[in-house]
């Protein structure tokens, strides 16, 4: 006899917000952060060498996403110039650190 399954939206929503799911999202974000730290460029000629590399952080919360219905985690760099390192400027080429880290570390 075949098994039957009936999905309930409320149950799926609870599953997407449970602490285990939030912990898994944070684990994946930490993995991406670790790769981003390894890929981060360091300018020895700057007044604060290594600041960009040391500014990576992660955070998670139970309600996120477009509908605020699932656990999410965020990887970000708090250095004020992180945007210019990621996307580049007229004079500085783009390094795409977070993009490359997400591709390399996100599959764990």
N, C-alpha and C positions, 0 to 999 in steps of 0.2 A: 504494500500500500504506500502510495506517495505521501510525503509530508506536505502539510499545508502551512502557508505563511500569510499572515495579514498584517501589513504595516500600519502603524499608527503614527501620525505626524508628531503627536505630543511625545511619544516614546523616543522617536528619532531626535527630536529637539533636546530632550533630557540627556541622551547619549552624547550629543555634540557638545554639551556644556559640562559634563561630568569631570571631576578632578583628574582622572586618569587621562582624559583627552587633553586637558589643559597642560598637564605634565609632559605629554608627548609633544605638543606644540612647542613648549619651552625647550625640550631636549633638541628638537630639530633646529630651533632658532640658535641655541648655543653652539650647535655644530656649524651652522653657517657663520656665526660670529668668529669661531676659532679659525675657520678658513680665511675670513676677511682680515683678521689680525695677521695671519701669515702672508697674505698678499699685499698688505698695506705698504705703500712706499714711505721711506723715511728720507727727508731732506736734511742732511747733516749741516748744510749752510744756513738753515733757518734759525731764528732766535730760540725756538722751542722744538728741537728735533725729537721725533717720536711722539709728539702730542696727538697727531691723527691716529697713529697706531694704538695708542692707549685709550682712545675715546670711544671705542666700540662698546655697546651695551645691549642687553636684551630685556624684554618685559613681556608678560603674558596677562591675559584676563579672560574671564569666563564668557563674557558677552562681547562679541565683536563681529566683524564682517559687515556686509551691506545691510543686512536685516537685524543685526545685533542678536543673532540667535545661535552663535557657536563660539567655542574657545578659539582664541587667536594668540599669536605671539609676534612680536615686532623686533627686528634687528635695526639699530640705528647708530649713527656716529654723531656725537654731540659737538665735534669741532665745528666752529662757525664756517670754515672753508670746505667742509666735507662735500658740499654740492659741487664745488669747482674741481675737486679731485676726481669725483665720480664722472662728471660730464665734460670737464675740460673748459678752457676759455680760448680766446683768440691766440694766446701765447703759450698755453700749456695744453698738451694733449690729454684726452680723456683716459683715465685709468680703469674705469668700470669695475672697481673693486667689489662692490656689493653685488653687482650683476654676475660677475665671475664666481663669487663665493656662493651665491644661490645655486648656480649651475653645478658647482663641484660638491658642495656640502649639503645641499637640500635633499639628496636622494637617500640619505642614511636612514 
